[in-house]
């Protein structure tokens, strides 16, 4: 078993576990800022296998949502977003967003993005199944966020099959920023080894490089880029993904199925 790889800078993040359920009448209003969590944790990722997190776990309370949508005793609809700021930052022109979707009567949801003037820049349908899952919502390459602008994103469910108005939604605000010269230099030093003619990249080398890259983004307080990289690691190291969520008090969804790129543009 390999030695654990420490991610000390991930302690600056705390996940917002509040369901942040908003009625359809408030779609045009600004999303509220959840209450701050008075704790921090450290995160360790072992190369092989996952042990217990070193720090204690804590999190927001689990509240049921309307029984017409999901069962009251289920983990609520929620985003996987940082508590440290009301605005997420990313260097990606086409970032990913992550939500936990409980079992629901809704057969589909909507992923929508607005610019800082309130104009809709993207809308996609999200097919849902009967399995509670962490869902990765991906902006396509045809939609690029402009540097320095704030964008409001939402994931919403319409649980009333007789109505087109969504009953529940979660979301946040994201801003694309330029990579600083210091961060750029750190990332360039972590370029993956060149592929050889035989066998290509060693998966363990790639895994290690991605984890180091995630640590650099975490140090720069770029949560969106950090969790997106770790989602890539999850594809072939699912225990590492579970370790991260558990370290942030999300043990209740740490082993839930993961669904990516399930959008159909409308």
MOVEN-V379806 format. One line per field, one symbol per residue. ss: DSSP state (A for helix, B for strand, O for the rest). psi: psi as a letter, one per 40 degrees, with the letter a starting at -180 (. if undefined). burial: 1 if it has 9 or more other ideal C-beta (glycine too) atoms within 8 Angstrom, else 0. A space follows every 10 residues. Layout:
BEGIN
ss: ???
psi: ???
burial: ???
END
This chain:
BEGIN
ss: OOOBBBBAAA AAOOBOOOOO OOOAAAOOOO OOOOOOOOOO OOBBBBOOOO OOOOOOOOOO OOOOOOOOOO OOOOOOOBBO OBOOOOOBBB OOOOOBBBBB BOOOOOOBBB BBBBOOOOOB BBBBBBBOOO OOBBBBBBOO OOOOOOBOOB BBBBBBBOOO OOOOOOOBBB BBBBBBOOOO AAAAAAAAOO OOOOOOOOOO OOAAAAAAAA AAAAAAAAAO OOAAAAAAAA AAAAOOOAAA AAAAAAAOOO OOOOOOBBBB OOBBBO
psi: hiiihigdee eeihihehdf hhideedeih hihiiihgii iihhhidhih aiidiiiiii ihiiaheedi ideihihiig iieeiehiii ehdgiiihih hihidheiih hihiaeeehh eihiihhiae hhihhhhhhi eehhhiheih hhiihiigeh eeiehhdiii aahihhiihi ddddddddef hiiiiidhea ihdddddddd ddddddddde fgdddddddd dddddegddd dddddddeef ddedeiihhi ffihh.
burial: 0001101001 1011111111 1101001000 1001001000 1111111000 0010101011 0001100011 0001111111 1110000111 1101111111 1101010111 1111100000 0111110100 0111111111 0010100010 1111111110 0000011111 1111111000 0011011001 0000000000 0000111111 1111111100 1111111111 1011001101 1111111111 0011010100 001000
END
